[in-house]
């Protein structure tokens, strides 16, 4: 039976679904890709338990609350903020809120339903866009391969992270805006839907504010092209091709702003700040000069990472060179020029609002690819294969084959990076945490001291509710914990070191860890239990000797 070309794009999507399900199998129960995900999961677990608070509610035990108030709380800025004696994670409340019902229904695996289904939805919307733009089946198939297997988006279907959900909302709204050309622009209904979807993406990811601004500038520029101010350029560079973007522009922008405004209102009610906790961190905690310096660094890092993890985008940089070899004179390519401008403008905006990278990482910290720039990937992919089609139709045959050869090499590079390497990266990441969680779940000790908050972010959401975590960095902290445990008639606790920071406390001898209090001599002895995954774990014992 001969396979019809029409089915090829759908088979590629099916292969992507199979691959994404395979990635789900690589995620062991209770392990999260990053500490950010662990904190969001902690809030989602609280909400799924019916505790409808957007702050992390402390346990009922007074002695635990007292120790936390004395500086032993397991989290600190910039990940958790204490506002009016309430502990708020720095991330928006929205993603834990929408995933909490699925955790209540399906447990840990329920947390991954929205990232997974959102990823699939992105692919089908992308396929619909290709159909609307009348790409042939070959170019549609290649474009789908670039999106599913040669970009970093798919790997995020196996992470508890809101990027795919925010992306599908923004991409759906953007697709409605751009493919409305066949209908001579947005109808009022589609303008409301498009603007609302794009606005909803801001509820989950703050960098989409930059996308909102980018599109608002674009639609008003499109309106400006129809005025006498740009009459001389209109025919020279085909500005009339943008006219469709200006229809019902005010309704589109208003729908976007109203949706975002509702989010700001929710933030004001919850955090007493319209921008939320995360925005306080970004906007208020650095000087303007430092922010501009960090932004320039972030711009360079994000731009490099975008091409490194999505090499197909390099084709748009190579394309002007290929056009020099065309037999006919090339006209000004307005679509390509606007693509360049949109990408640069968006990356500049993102660089200005996201926290800078630390410890040698790019902005956004631990991640796969430039996650803040994901909205550019489907857009660049569509434009790339539109230009490939145009080049084959208007250029010499050798030029078309050369372009196809270059695209093939870039696809192979991208597939190796985002399918083979990404899968290994995901597996290695989860294997470093799972043994520690399994040990702690079986351990009878409910008190867990940690050397750094990164440990708590990785493990707490996966532990039973009766496990109590304390951040113990130095001997003074250890003394506070020990005296509190003795008051509770407990003498043992677990101590976990974060492997990428100094952790000298458990390596000291018991003679150096003495505590003198009234008529008692105390000392703490640590027993090395071994390394579980990447975490060295010790058992601490409080030894009490009465004075004669």
C-alpha positions as CSV (number, residue, x, y, z in Angstrom):
1,X,0.0,0.0,0.0
2,X,1.4,3.3,-1.1
3,X,1.6,6.0,1.6
4,X,-0.2,9.2,0.6
5,X,1.9,12.3,1.0
6,X,-0.9,13.9,3.0
7,X,-0.3,11.5,5.8
8,X,3.4,12.2,6.2
9,X,3.0,15.3,8.5
10,X,0.5,13.5,10.7
11,X,2.9,10.5,10.9
12,X,5.6,12.8,12.1
13,X,3.3,14.2,14.8
14,X,2.5,10.6,15.8
15,X,6.2,9.9,16.1
16,X,6.6,12.9,18.2
17,X,3.8,11.7,20.5
18,X,5.5,8.4,20.9
19,X,8.8,10.1,21.7
20,X,7.2,12.4,24.3
21,X,5.6,9.4,26.0
22,X,9.0,7.7,26.0
23,X,10.3,10.8,27.8
24,X,7.6,10.5,30.4
25,X,9.0,7.0,31.2
26,X,12.4,8.5,31.9
27,X,10.9,10.6,34.7
28,X,11.0,8.6,38.0
29,X,8.2,9.3,40.5
30,X,8.8,12.2,42.8
31,X,11.8,13.7,41.0
32,X,11.7,17.2,39.5
33,X,14.0,18.6,36.8
34,X,14.9,21.7,38.8
35,X,14.5,23.3,42.2
36,X,12.1,25.8,40.6
37,X,9.8,22.9,39.7
38,X,10.1,21.5,43.2
39,X,8.8,24.8,44.8
40,X,5.9,25.0,42.3
41,X,5.1,21.3,43.0
42,X,5.2,22.1,46.8
43,X,2.5,24.7,46.3
44,X,0.5,22.5,43.9
45,X,0.6,19.7,46.5
46,X,-0.7,22.1,49.2
47,X,-3.6,23.2,46.9
48,X,-4.4,19.6,45.9
49,X,-4.7,18.9,49.6
50,X,-7.5,21.5,49.9
51,X,-5.3,24.1,51.6
52,X,-6.4,27.0,49.5
53,X,-3.5,29.4,50.3
54,X,-1.0,30.8,47.8
55,X,1.7,31.1,50.5
56,X,3.5,28.0,51.8
57,X,1.6,27.2,55.0
58,X,4.0,26.1,57.8
59,X,3.4,23.0,59.9
60,X,1.3,23.3,63.1
61,X,4.2,22.5,65.5
62,X,5.2,25.7,67.3
63,X,8.8,24.7,67.8
64,X,9.2,24.3,64.0
65,X,7.8,27.7,63.4
66,X,10.1,29.2,66.0
67,X,13.2,27.6,64.5
68,X,12.2,28.9,61.0
69,X,11.7,32.4,62.4
70,X,15.2,32.2,63.9
71,X,16.7,31.7,60.5
72,X,16.4,27.9,59.9
73,X,13.7,28.2,57.3
74,X,14.8,25.9,54.4
75,X,14.3,28.6,51.7
76,X,15.4,32.1,51.1
77,X,15.5,34.9,48.4
78,X,15.4,34.9,45.5
79,X,13.2,31.7,45.5
80,X,11.0,32.3,48.5
81,X,10.1,35.7,50.1
82,X,8.7,36.4,53.5
83,X,6.0,39.0,53.1
84,X,3.9,39.9,56.1
85,X,5.0,36.7,57.9
86,X,3.9,34.6,55.0
87,X,6.2,32.5,52.8
88,X,5.6,33.1,49.0
89,X,7.5,31.3,46.2
90,X,8.8,33.8,43.7
91,X,6.9,32.2,40.8
92,X,3.3,33.0,39.7
93,X,0.6,31.1,41.5
94,X,-1.1,30.2,38.2
95,X,0.8,27.0,37.2
96,X,0.5,25.3,40.6
97,X,-3.2,26.3,40.7
98,X,-4.1,24.7,37.3
99,X,-2.0,21.6,37.9
100,X,-3.2,20.9,41.4
101,X,-6.5,19.3,40.4
102,X,-4.6,16.8,38.2
103,X,-2.3,15.9,41.1
104,X,-5.3,15.4,43.3
105,X,-6.8,13.0,40.7
106,X,-3.7,11.2,39.4
107,X,-0.9,11.9,41.9
108,X,2.6,12.8,40.9
109,X,2.0,11.9,37.2
110,X,-0.9,14.2,37.0
111,X,1.4,17.2,37.3
112,X,2.8,16.3,33.9
113,X,-0.5,16.2,32.0
114,X,-0.6,19.9,31.2
115,X,3.0,20.2,30.0
116,X,2.6,17.1,27.8
117,X,-0.8,17.9,26.3
118,X,0.3,21.5,25.7
119,X,3.3,20.2,23.7
120,X,1.0,18.1,21.5
121,X,-1.3,21.1,21.0
122,X,1.6,23.2,19.8
123,X,2.4,20.6,17.1
124,X,-1.2,20.5,15.8
125,X,-1.5,24.3,15.8
126,X,1.8,24.4,13.9
127,X,0.5,21.9,11.4
128,X,-2.7,24.0,11.0
129,X,-0.6,27.1,10.3
130,X,1.4,25.3,7.7
131,X,-1.8,24.2,6.0
132,X,-3.2,27.7,6.1
133,X,0.0,29.1,4.6
134,X,-0.2,26.4,1.9
135,X,3.2,24.8,2.5
136,X,3.5,21.6,0.6
137,X,3.6,18.3,2.4
138,X,7.4,18.0,2.1
139,X,8.1,21.4,3.6
140,X,5.4,20.9,6.2
141,X,7.0,17.6,7.2
142,X,10.4,19.2,7.5
143,X,9.0,22.1,9.5
144,X,7.4,19.6,11.9
145,X,10.6,17.7,12.3
146,X,12.4,21.0,13.1
147,X,9.8,21.8,15.7
148,X,9.4,18.4,17.3
149,X,12.8,16.7,17.1
150,X,15.2,19.5,16.3
151,X,14.2,22.1,18.8
152,X,14.3,22.1,22.7
153,X,10.6,22.4,23.1
154,X,9.7,18.7,23.2
155,X,12.0,17.9,26.1
156,X,9.9,20.3,28.2
157,X,6.9,18.0,27.9
158,X,8.8,15.8,30.5
159,X,9.4,18.6,32.9
160,X,7.1,20.1,35.5
161,X,7.4,23.5,34.0
162,X,4.9,26.0,32.6
163,X,6.7,26.8,29.4
164,X,4.8,24.6,27.0
165,X,1.4,25.8,28.5
166,X,2.4,29.5,28.1
167,X,3.8,28.8,24.6
168,X,0.7,27.1,23.3
169,X,-1.5,30.0,24.5
170,X,0.8,32.6,22.9
171,X,1.4,30.6,19.8
172,X,-2.3,30.0,19.3
173,X,-3.1,33.7,19.6
174,X,-0.3,34.7,17.3
175,X,-1.3,32.1,14.7
176,X,-4.8,33.5,14.6
177,X,-3.4,37.0,14.1
178,X,-1.0,36.1,11.3
179,X,-3.0,33.6,9.3
180,X,-6.0,35.9,9.2
181,X,-4.6,37.3,5.9
182,X,-6.8,35.0,3.9
183,X,-9.8,36.6,5.5
184,X,-8.4,40.2,5.1
185,X,-7.5,40.6,8.7
186,X,-8.9,39.8,12.1
187,X,-12.6,39.7,12.7
188,X,-13.8,41.2,16.0
189,X,-14.4,37.7,17.4
190,X,-10.9,36.5,16.4
191,X,-9.3,39.8,17.6
192,X,-10.8,39.1,21.1
193,X,-9.8,35.4,21.0
194,X,-6.3,36.1,19.8
195,X,-5.6,38.9,22.2
196,X,-7.0,37.0,25.2
197,X,-4.9,33.9,24.4
198,X,-1.7,36.0,24.1
199,X,-2.7,37.8,27.3
200,X,-3.2,34.5,29.2
201,X,0.3,33.4,28.4
202,X,1.5,36.3,30.6
203,X,-0.3,34.7,33.5
204,X,2.2,31.9,33.3
205,X,5.4,33.4,32.0
206,X,6.5,37.0,32.5
207,X,8.7,37.1,29.4
208,X,5.5,37.0,27.2
209,X,5.0,40.7,28.2
210,X,7.7,41.3,25.7
211,X,5.8,39.4,23.1
212,X,2.7,41.4,23.8
213,X,4.7,44.7,23.3
214,X,6.3,43.3,20.1
215,X,2.9,42.4,18.6
216,X,1.3,45.7,19.7
217,X,4.1,47.6,18.0
218,X,3.7,45.5,14.9
219,X,0.0,45.9,14.4
220,X,0.2,49.7,14.9
221,X,3.1,49.9,12.6
222,X,1.0,48.0,10.0
223,X,-1.7,50.7,10.4
224,X,1.0,53.4,10.0
225,X,2.0,51.8,6.6
226,X,-1.4,52.7,5.2
227,X,-1.0,56.4,6.0
228,X,0.6,59.1,3.8
229,X,3.7,59.2,6.1
230,X,5.0,56.0,4.4
231,X,3.4,56.4,1.0
232,X,6.7,56.6,-0.8
233,X,7.9,53.3,0.7
234,X,4.6,51.4,0.4
235,X,5.2,50.1,-3.1
236,X,8.9,49.9,-2.9
237,X,9.0,47.3,-0.1
238,X,5.5,46.0,-0.4
239,X,4.2,47.5,2.9
240,X,0.6,46.8,1.7
241,X,1.2,43.1,2.6
242,X,1.0,44.2,6.3
243,X,-2.3,45.9,6.0
244,X,-4.3,42.9,7.2
245,X,-2.5,43.1,10.6
246,X,-4.1,46.5,11.3
247,X,-7.7,45.4,11.1
248,X,-9.4,45.6,14.5
249,X,-6.0,46.3,16.0
250,X,-7.5,48.3,18.9
251,X,-9.8,45.4,19.9
252,X,-6.9,42.9,19.7
253,X,-4.6,45.1,21.9
254,X,-7.4,45.9,24.3
255,X,-8.3,42.2,24.7
256,X,-4.6,41.5,25.5
257,X,-4.3,44.3,28.0
258,X,-7.6,43.5,29.8
259,X,-6.5,39.9,30.2
260,X,-3.1,41.0,31.6
261,X,-4.8,43.5,33.8
262,X,-6.9,40.8,35.4
263,X,-3.7,39.0,36.2
264,X,-2.2,42.1,37.8
265,X,-5.4,42.5,39.8
266,X,-5.0,38.9,41.1
267,X,-1.4,39.6,42.0
268,X,-2.4,42.7,43.9
269,X,-5.0,40.8,45.9
270,X,-2.6,37.9,46.7
271,X,0.8,39.6,47.0
272,X,-0.3,43.3,47.5
273,X,1.8,44.1,44.4
274,X,0.4,44.0,40.8
275,X,3.6,42.6,39.4
276,X,3.8,39.7,41.8
277,X,6.8,38.4,43.8
278,X,8.9,37.5,40.8
279,X,8.6,40.9,39.3
280,X,9.6,42.5,42.6
281,X,12.8,40.5,42.4
282,X,13.5,41.6,38.8
283,X,12.5,45.2,39.0
284,X,13.5,46.3,42.4
285,X,16.6,44.4,43.5
286,X,19.3,45.9,41.3
287,X,20.4,49.4,40.1
288,X,19.7,50.6,36.6
289,X,23.4,50.5,35.7
290,X,23.8,47.0,36.9
291,X,20.6,45.9,35.2
292,X,21.7,47.3,31.8
293,X,25.1,45.5,32.2
294,X,23.4,42.3,33.1
295,X,20.9,42.7,30.2
296,X,23.7,43.1,27.6
297,X,25.3,39.9,29.0
298,X,21.9,38.1,28.9
299,X,21.3,39.3,25.3
300,X,24.5,37.7,24.1
301,X,24.0,34.5,26.1
302,X,20.4,34.0,25.0
303,X,21.1,34.8,21.4
304,X,24.0,32.3,21.3
305,X,21.9,29.6,23.1
306,X,19.0,30.1,20.7
307,X,21.1,29.1,17.7
308,X,23.0,26.5,19.6
309,X,19.9,24.6,20.6
310,X,17.8,25.4,17.5
311,X,20.4,25.4,14.7
312,X,17.7,25.4,11.9
313,X,17.4,29.2,12.7
314,X,20.9,29.6,11.2
315,X,19.3,29.1,7.8
316,X,17.7,32.6,8.0
317,X,21.2,34.1,8.5
318,X,22.6,32.1,5.6
319,X,19.7,32.9,3.3
320,X,20.8,36.4,2.2
321,X,24.1,34.9,1.0
322,X,22.2,32.2,-1.0
323,X,20.0,34.9,-2.5
324,X,23.1,36.5,-4.1
325,X,23.4,33.6,-6.5
326,X,19.8,33.9,-7.8
327,X,19.5,34.5,-11.6
328,X,16.9,37.1,-11.1
329,X,17.3,40.4,-9.2
330,X,16.1,39.9,-5.6
331,X,13.4,42.2,-4.3
332,X,13.4,43.5,-0.7
333,X,12.2,40.6,1.5
334,X,9.9,42.4,3.9
335,X,8.9,39.2,5.7
336,X,12.5,38.2,6.4
337,X,13.4,41.7,7.5
338,X,10.5,41.8,10.0
339,X,11.5,38.4,11.3
340,X,14.9,39.7,12.1
341,X,13.5,42.8,13.8
342,X,10.9,40.8,15.8
343,X,13.5,38.4,17.0
344,X,16.0,41.1,18.0
345,X,13.4,43.3,19.6
346,X,12.0,40.4,21.6
347,X,15.4,39.2,22.8
348,X,16.3,42.7,23.9
349,X,13.0,42.9,25.9
350,X,13.5,39.6,27.5
351,X,17.1,40.4,28.4
352,X,15.8,43.5,30.2
353,X,13.3,41.7,32.5
354,X,14.8,38.3,33.3
355,X,17.2,37.7,36.2
356,X,20.8,37.4,35.0
357,X,22.5,34.0,34.9
358,X,24.7,32.9,37.8
359,X,27.5,30.3,38.4
360,X,28.4,30.2,34.7
361,X,24.8,29.6,33.6
362,X,22.8,31.7,31.1
363,X,19.8,33.7,32.1
364,X,17.2,31.3,33.5
365,X,19.7,29.1,35.2
366,X,19.4,25.3,34.7
367,X,17.5,24.6,31.5
368,X,17.7,23.0,28.1
369,X,18.0,25.7,25.4
370,X,17.0,29.3,25.8
371,X,13.6,28.7,27.4
372,X,12.7,32.4,27.5
373,X,12.8,32.5,23.7
374,X,10.5,29.5,22.9
375,X,7.9,31.7,21.1
376,X,10.4,32.5,18.4
377,X,11.0,28.8,17.5
378,X,7.7,28.0,15.7
379,X,7.7,31.5,14.1
380,X,11.2,31.1,12.8
381,X,10.5,27.5,11.7
382,X,7.5,28.6,9.6
383,X,9.4,31.5,8.0
384,X,12.4,29.2,7.3
385,X,10.4,26.7,5.3
386,X,8.4,29.4,3.5
387,X,11.7,30.9,2.4
388,X,13.0,27.5,1.4
389,X,10.0,27.0,-0.8
390,X,10.3,30.4,-2.3
391,X,14.0,29.9,-3.0
392,X,13.4,26.6,-4.8
393,X,10.6,28.2,-6.9
394,X,12.4,31.4,-7.9
395,X,16.1,30.3,-8.0
396,X,18.1,27.9,-10.0
397,X,17.7,24.2,-9.3
398,X,21.2,24.0,-8.0
399,X,20.4,26.8,-5.5
400,X,17.3,24.9,-4.3
401,X,19.2,21.7,-3.8
402,X,22.0,23.6,-1.9
403,X,19.4,25.2,0.4
404,X,17.8,21.8,1.0
405,X,21.2,20.3,1.7
406,X,22.0,23.1,4.3
407,X,18.6,22.6,5.9
408,X,19.2,18.9,6.1
409,X,22.5,19.4,7.9
410,X,21.0,21.8,10.3
411,X,18.1,19.4,11.0
412,X,20.5,16.6,11.7
413,X,22.5,18.8,14.1
414,X,19.3,19.9,15.8
415,X,17.9,16.3,16.1
416,X,21.1,15.0,17.6
417,X,21.1,17.9,20.1
418,X,17.5,17.9,21.1
419,X,16.6,14.2,20.8
420,X,19.7,12.2,21.6
421,X,21.7,14.6,23.9
422,X,18.6,16.0,25.5
423,X,17.3,12.6,26.5
424,X,20.6,11.7,28.1
425,X,20.7,15.1,29.9
426,X,17.2,14.4,31.3
427,X,18.1,10.9,32.5
428,X,21.3,12.0,34.1
429,X,19.5,14.9,35.9
430,X,16.8,12.7,37.4
431,X,19.3,9.9,38.4
432,X,21.2,12.4,40.6
433,X,18.2,13.1,42.9
434,X,16.2,9.8,43.0
435,X,18.4,7.8,45.3
436,X,18.3,10.5,48.0
437,X,14.5,10.7,47.8
438,X,14.2,7.0,48.1
439,X,16.4,6.9,51.1
440,X,14.6,9.7,52.9
441,X,11.2,8.1,52.2
442,X,12.3,5.0,54.0
443,X,14.2,6.7,56.8
444,X,12.5,6.8,60.2
445,X,14.1,10.2,60.9
446,X,11.6,13.0,60.3
447,X,14.0,15.9,60.9
448,X,16.2,16.8,58.0
449,X,18.9,19.4,58.1
450,X,20.3,20.7,54.9
451,X,23.4,22.7,54.0
452,X,21.7,24.7,51.2
453,X,18.2,25.6,50.1
454,X,18.8,23.9,46.7
455,X,18.6,20.5,48.5
456,X,15.1,21.4,49.9
457,X,13.9,22.6,46.5
458,X,14.9,19.2,45.0
459,X,13.4,16.9,47.6
460,X,10.7,18.4,49.9
461,X,7.8,18.2,47.4
462,X,8.5,14.4,47.1
463,X,8.6,13.6,50.8
464,X,5.8,12.8,53.3
465,X,4.2,15.8,54.9
466,X,5.6,14.8,58.3
467,X,9.2,15.3,57.2
468,X,10.6,18.6,58.6
469,X,13.4,20.5,56.9
470,X,15.8,23.0,58.4
471,X,18.5,25.1,56.8
472,X,21.6,24.5,59.0
473,X,24.7,26.1,57.6
474,X,26.9,26.7,60.6
475,X,27.5,25.6,64.2
476,X,25.2,28.3,65.6
477,X,22.3,26.9,63.5
478,X,23.2,23.4,64.6
479,X,23.0,24.5,68.2
480,X,19.5,26.0,67.7
481,X,18.3,22.8,66.1
482,X,19.9,20.5,68.7
483,X,18.4,22.3,71.7
484,X,15.0,22.3,70.0
485,X,15.2,18.6,69.3
486,X,16.2,17.7,72.8
487,X,13.2,19.7,74.1
488,X,11.1,17.5,71.8
489,X,12.9,14.4,73.2
490,X,14.6,13.7,69.9
491,X,18.2,13.0,69.5
492,X,18.7,12.0,65.9
493,X,18.4,13.8,62.6
494,X,19.5,13.5,59.0
495,X,22.0,16.0,57.5
496,X,22.2,16.4,53.7
497,X,25.0,18.3,51.9
498,X,24.6,20.2,48.7
499,X,27.5,18.8,46.5
500,X,28.3,22.1,44.7
501,X,28.8,24.2,47.8
502,X,31.2,23.9,50.8
503,X,29.8,21.5,53.5
504,X,32.2,21.3,56.3
505,X,29.9,21.0,59.3
506,X,29.4,17.2,59.3
507,X,33.1,16.6,58.7
508,X,34.1,18.1,62.1
509,X,34.7,15.8,65.1
510,X,32.2,15.7,67.9
511,X,34.8,17.4,70.1
512,X,34.5,20.5,67.9
513,X,30.7,20.4,68.0
514,X,30.1,20.9,71.7
515,X,27.2,22.9,73.2
516,X,27.3,24.1,76.8
517,X,24.0,24.9,78.4
518,X,23.4,25.3,82.2
519,X,24.1,21.9,83.8
520,X,24.4,20.0,80.5
521,X,27.2,19.2,78.1
522,X,26.1,18.4,74.6
523,X,28.0,17.3,71.6
524,X,26.9,16.3,68.1
525,X,28.3,13.3,66.3
526,X,27.9,12.8,62.6
527,X,27.9,9.4,61.0
528,X,28.6,9.3,57.2
529,X,25.8,7.2,55.7
530,X,27.2,7.5,52.1
531,X,26.4,9.3,48.9
532,X,22.9,8.9,47.5
533,X,22.8,10.1,44.0
534,X,24.7,13.3,44.1
535,X,24.0,14.1,47.8
536,X,26.3,13.1,50.7
537,X,24.0,12.2,53.6
538,X,24.9,12.0,57.3
539,X,23.1,11.0,60.5
540,X,23.5,13.4,63.3
541,X,23.2,12.3,67.0
542,X,22.9,14.6,69.9
543,X,24.9,13.1,72.9
544,X,24.1,14.5,76.3
545,X,26.4,14.1,79.3
546,X,25.2,15.4,82.7
547,X,27.8,17.4,84.7
548,X,28.8,16.0,88.0
